[in-house]
């Protein structure tokens, strides 16, 4: 997977990982600022979610 983001972002190592978000599997496709771009694996729906919501505090 090609990374679009700046490598210096503290969460860039999480790009490409699959997570459970709202009870469904999602993949982190991009990171920037304080948001992750998540893609729901079931239907490909993409949404921006705050990093804190995914990683906790």
Helices and strands as residue ranges (DSSP letters): G 12-14, E 18-21, E 24-32, E 35-40, E 46-50, H 51-55
